[in-house]
């Protein structure tokens, strides 16, 4: 709840009060947010990229924000873990370029308000590399469609280049997060996405990624 509160305080004036020194009162209903209706077009993907870049630039680190910590030793995935451990220095260097991440970028967390696209739901905001916010979106909502990924990245603009192995590590880490989630919530489609991610990592396919190609090395 702290992340939701702190991000909203930076982005808008919707936080009216704090209840019992803990719970923020947010007033959002009057905004009449509308869902984005599939299918996702190139134009929509571009606007989604623009919106995420604005978020990454606008939101600054806040008190008690958590940071993404790379876990290179994963039980049950020793072979893949070992490969990433060999590249740990390169991956760690890439991961050091941090912004405040949204933490759960997906079509359901983009809304249309007064004709403009906006992001909601900031409870998973944390510090991390920008590309970490791309992974689930590229695999789940974009379904690996190159034209949508390219459109999104066009809208997002420049960001730090990363090594291909760093991208695969982000895919690996995201897949394991999904697998942990589906042990608690029955979601076969989401589980299948995690399996596709792991297959891409195992086969060293960059799959949904073009995020390290032809990108500026200029830091965000």
Kinemage of the C-alpha trace (Angstrom):
@kinemage 1
@onewidth
@group {chain A} dominant
@subgroup {mainchain}
@vectorlist {calphas} color= white
{ca unk a 1} P 0.000 0.000 0.000
{ca unk a 2} L 2.918 2.360 0.609
{ca unk a 3} L 3.965 2.137 -3.053
{ca unk a 4} L 0.417 2.871 -4.261
{ca unk a 5} L 0.231 5.882 -1.971
{ca unk a 6} L 3.657 7.301 -2.795
{ca unk a 7} L 3.299 6.948 -6.570
{ca unk a 8} L -0.167 8.525 -6.589
{ca unk a 9} L 1.109 11.444 -4.515
{ca unk a 10} L 3.726 12.097 -7.192
{ca unk a 11} L 1.437 11.698 -10.194
{ca unk a 12} L -1.843 13.277 -9.136
{ca unk a 13} L -3.884 14.881 -6.374
{ca unk a 14} L -6.193 11.937 -5.833
{ca unk a 15} L -4.941 11.056 -2.349
{ca unk a 16} L -7.426 12.850 -0.078
{ca unk a 17} L -6.547 11.524 3.350
{ca unk a 18} L -4.825 8.795 5.343
{ca unk a 19} L -7.057 6.592 7.497
{ca unk a 20} L -5.679 5.488 10.877
{ca unk a 21} L -2.195 6.578 9.763
{ca unk a 22} L -2.106 3.620 7.394
{ca unk a 23} L -4.743 3.419 4.664
{ca unk a 24} L -4.817 6.099 1.950
{ca unk a 25} L -8.200 7.192 0.657
{ca unk a 26} L -8.069 7.462 -3.130
{ca unk a 27} L -10.914 9.003 -5.097
{ca unk a 28} L -10.871 7.690 -8.664
{ca unk a 29} L -14.472 6.877 -9.622
{ca unk a 30} L -15.206 10.332 -11.047
{ca unk a 31} L -12.473 9.783 -13.618
{ca unk a 32} L -14.646 7.071 -15.207
{ca unk a 33} L -11.692 4.959 -16.356
{ca unk a 34} L -12.522 2.661 -19.265
{ca unk a 35} L -10.790 -0.577 -20.208
{ca unk a 36} L -8.741 -0.765 -23.375
{ca unk a 37} L -10.532 -3.175 -25.664
{ca unk a 38} L -8.509 -5.741 -27.639
{ca unk a 39} L -7.257 -6.285 -30.239
{ca unk a 40} L -4.165 -4.178 -29.621
{ca unk a 41} L -3.218 -2.124 -32.647
{ca unk a 42} L 0.201 -0.699 -33.503
{ca unk a 43} L -1.102 2.765 -32.662
{ca unk a 44} L -2.283 1.613 -29.256
{ca unk a 45} L 0.995 -0.189 -28.574
{ca unk a 46} L 2.892 3.007 -29.388
{ca unk a 47} L 0.770 4.989 -26.934
{ca unk a 48} L 1.302 2.322 -24.289
{ca unk a 49} L 5.055 2.711 -24.756
{ca unk a 50} L 4.779 6.484 -24.477
{ca unk a 51} L 2.776 6.186 -21.257
{ca unk a 52} L 5.231 3.796 -19.618
{ca unk a 53} L 8.179 6.031 -20.496
{ca unk a 54} L 6.376 8.987 -18.903
{ca unk a 55} L 5.861 6.900 -15.782
{ca unk a 56} L 9.521 5.860 -15.643
{ca unk a 57} L 10.616 9.489 -15.986
{ca unk a 58} L 8.050 11.086 -13.702
{ca unk a 59} L 8.162 8.833 -10.657
{ca unk a 60} L 11.150 9.220 -8.369
{ca unk a 61} L 12.346 6.808 -5.652
{ca unk a 62} L 10.433 7.195 -2.408
{ca unk a 63} L 10.820 6.185 1.211
{ca unk a 64} L 10.716 2.415 1.758
{ca unk a 65} L 10.697 1.584 -1.943
{ca unk a 66} L 11.980 -1.934 -2.568
{ca unk a 67} L 14.584 -2.857 -5.171
{ca unk a 68} L 14.634 -5.797 -7.549
{ca unk a 69} L 17.305 -8.193 -6.327
{ca unk a 70} L 18.609 -10.693 -8.842
{ca unk a 71} L 18.526 -14.266 -7.558
{ca unk a 72} L 20.982 -16.336 -9.561
{ca unk a 73} L 20.479 -19.590 -7.647
{ca unk a 74} L 17.062 -21.141 -8.260
{ca unk a 75} L 16.159 -24.577 -6.953
{ca unk a 76} L 14.992 -26.921 -9.688
{ca unk a 77} L 16.636 -24.827 -12.406
{ca unk a 78} L 20.290 -25.440 -11.613
{ca unk a 79} L 21.432 -25.667 -15.238
{ca unk a 80} L 19.893 -22.340 -16.215
{ca unk a 81} L 21.006 -20.751 -12.961
{ca unk a 82} L 24.550 -21.912 -13.602
{ca unk a 83} L 24.546 -20.299 -17.018
{ca unk a 84} L 23.433 -16.972 -15.602
{ca unk a 85} L 25.960 -17.181 -12.766
{ca unk a 86} L 28.688 -17.331 -15.408
{ca unk a 87} L 27.357 -14.051 -16.825
{ca unk a 88} L 26.584 -12.478 -13.450
{ca unk a 89} L 29.028 -9.585 -13.767
{ca unk a 90} L 27.522 -8.519 -17.104
{ca unk a 91} L 23.951 -8.955 -15.879
{ca unk a 92} L 24.615 -7.088 -12.626
{ca unk a 93} L 26.120 -4.189 -14.570
{ca unk a 94} L 23.019 -3.976 -16.773
{ca unk a 95} L 20.668 -4.226 -13.797
{ca unk a 96} L 22.402 -1.318 -12.063
{ca unk a 97} L 20.644 1.187 -14.350
{ca unk a 98} L 17.456 1.619 -12.354
{ca unk a 99} L 14.190 3.510 -12.597
{ca unk a 100} L 10.998 3.231 -10.578
{ca unk a 101} L 9.169 0.363 -12.249
{ca unk a 102} L 5.411 0.040 -12.456
{ca unk a 103} L 5.872 -3.615 -11.592
{ca unk a 104} L 2.771 -5.053 -13.274
{ca unk a 105} L 2.569 -3.672 -16.796
{ca unk a 106} L -0.278 -5.255 -18.718
{ca unk a 107} L -3.305 -4.289 -20.758
{ca unk a 108} L -5.577 -4.463 -17.703
{ca unk a 109} L -3.543 -1.756 -15.943
{ca unk a 110} L -3.803 0.680 -18.835
{ca unk a 111} L -7.043 2.669 -18.775
{ca unk a 112} L -8.649 5.290 -20.962
{ca unk a 113} L -9.509 8.493 -19.077
{ca unk a 114} L -10.969 11.492 -20.917
{ca unk a 115} L -9.665 10.079 -24.182
{ca unk a 116} L -6.117 9.589 -22.917
{ca unk a 117} L -4.274 6.433 -21.897
{ca unk a 118} L -3.086 6.245 -18.319
{ca unk a 119} L -1.624 3.637 -15.980
{ca unk a 120} L -3.196 2.465 -12.730
{ca unk a 121} L -2.322 0.073 -9.895
{ca unk a 122} L 1.070 0.981 -8.477
{ca unk a 123} L 1.232 -1.400 -5.518
{ca unk a 124} L 4.115 -3.366 -7.082
{ca unk a 125} L 6.255 -0.328 -7.876
{ca unk a 126} L 9.926 -0.942 -7.139
{ca unk a 127} L 13.377 0.015 -8.375
{ca unk a 128} L 14.722 -1.983 -11.292
{ca unk a 129} L 15.887 -1.908 -14.896
{ca unk a 130} L 13.303 -0.505 -17.334
{ca unk a 131} L 13.170 -3.644 -19.488
{ca unk a 132} L 11.818 -5.632 -16.557
{ca unk a 133} L 8.522 -3.783 -17.091
{ca unk a 134} L 8.455 -4.994 -20.714
{ca unk a 135} L 8.695 -8.753 -20.269
{ca unk a 136} L 5.211 -9.838 -19.241
{ca unk a 137} L 3.568 -7.345 -21.601
{ca unk a 138} L 5.543 -8.627 -24.583
{ca unk a 139} L 4.741 -12.264 -23.853
{ca unk a 140} L 1.199 -12.031 -22.493
{ca unk a 141} L -0.675 -9.156 -24.120
{ca unk a 142} L 1.464 -8.758 -27.246
{ca unk a 143} L 1.844 -12.547 -27.623
{ca unk a 144} L 5.308 -12.033 -29.092
{ca unk a 145} L 4.007 -10.081 -32.097
{ca unk a 146} L 7.031 -8.247 -33.455
{ca unk a 147} L 4.980 -5.418 -34.966
{ca unk a 148} L 3.432 -4.606 -31.571
{ca unk a 149} L 6.757 -4.819 -29.742
{ca unk a 150} L 8.374 -2.528 -32.317
{ca unk a 151} L 5.491 -0.057 -32.038
{ca unk a 152} L 5.698 -0.075 -28.248
{ca unk a 153} L 9.458 0.535 -28.313
{ca unk a 154} L 8.998 3.327 -30.839
{ca unk a 155} L 6.646 4.994 -28.385
{ca unk a 156} L 8.931 4.335 -25.438
{ca unk a 157} L 11.999 5.812 -27.112
{ca unk a 158} L 15.609 5.484 -25.996
{ca unk a 159} L 16.724 3.406 -23.040
{ca unk a 160} L 19.844 1.599 -21.888
{ca unk a 161} L 21.039 -1.199 -24.115
{ca unk a 162} L 21.447 -4.542 -22.356
{ca unk a 163} L 23.261 -7.747 -23.138
{ca unk a 164} L 21.054 -10.470 -24.676
{ca unk a 165} L 21.839 -12.675 -21.680
{ca unk a 166} L 20.433 -10.014 -19.359
{ca unk a 167} L 17.168 -10.071 -21.292
{ca unk a 168} L 16.996 -13.847 -20.985
{ca unk a 169} L 17.642 -13.549 -17.263
{ca unk a 170} L 14.726 -11.110 -16.941
{ca unk a 171} L 12.517 -13.541 -18.866
{ca unk a 172} L 13.697 -16.391 -16.621
{ca unk a 173} L 13.015 -14.441 -13.436
{ca unk a 174} L 9.574 -13.342 -14.656
{ca unk a 175} L 8.672 -16.915 -15.629
{ca unk a 176} L 9.523 -18.185 -12.159
{ca unk a 177} L 7.432 -15.409 -10.620
{ca unk a 178} L 4.467 -16.503 -12.731
{ca unk a 179} L 5.017 -20.149 -11.821
{ca unk a 180} L 4.952 -19.222 -8.147
{ca unk a 181} L 1.732 -17.231 -8.690
{ca unk a 182} L -0.097 -20.075 -10.461
{ca unk a 183} L 0.624 -22.430 -7.556
{ca unk a 184} L -1.754 -20.202 -5.577
{ca unk a 185} L -4.198 -19.145 -8.317
{ca unk a 186} L -5.450 -21.555 -10.972
{ca unk a 187} L -4.640 -19.862 -14.285
{ca unk a 188} L -3.659 -22.350 -17.022
{ca unk a 189} L -3.182 -19.670 -19.686
{ca unk a 190} L -0.795 -17.694 -17.488
{ca unk a 191} L 1.042 -20.910 -16.609
{ca unk a 192} L 1.461 -21.659 -20.310
{ca unk a 193} L 3.062 -18.254 -20.828
{ca unk a 194} L 5.601 -19.057 -18.113
{ca unk a 195} L 6.407 -22.342 -19.839
{ca unk a 196} L 6.939 -20.522 -23.143
{ca unk a 197} L 9.277 -18.102 -21.399
{ca unk a 198} L 11.291 -20.952 -19.912
{ca unk a 199} L 11.431 -22.706 -23.285
{ca unk a 200} L 12.819 -19.541 -24.894
{ca unk a 201} L 15.425 -19.217 -22.154
{ca unk a 202} L 16.393 -22.896 -22.357
{ca unk a 203} L 16.764 -22.708 -26.138
{ca unk a 204} L 18.488 -19.309 -25.811
{ca unk a 205} L 15.843 -17.783 -28.049
{ca unk a 206} L 15.483 -14.071 -27.578
{ca unk a 207} L 11.862 -14.528 -28.559
{ca unk a 208} L 9.881 -11.438 -27.645
{ca unk a 209} L 12.969 -9.317 -27.158
{ca unk a 210} L 14.251 -6.638 -29.464
{ca unk a 211} L 14.855 -4.317 -26.530
{ca unk a 212} L 18.645 -4.405 -26.726
{ca unk a 213} L 18.854 -3.835 -30.479
{ca unk a 214} L 19.732 -0.469 -31.971
{ca unk a 215} L 19.087 1.308 -28.697
{ca unk a 216} L 20.948 4.276 -27.279
{ca unk a 217} L 23.282 3.611 -24.383
{ca unk a 218} L 22.200 6.913 -22.851
{ca unk a 219} L 20.845 6.387 -19.375
{ca unk a 220} L 17.227 7.222 -18.647
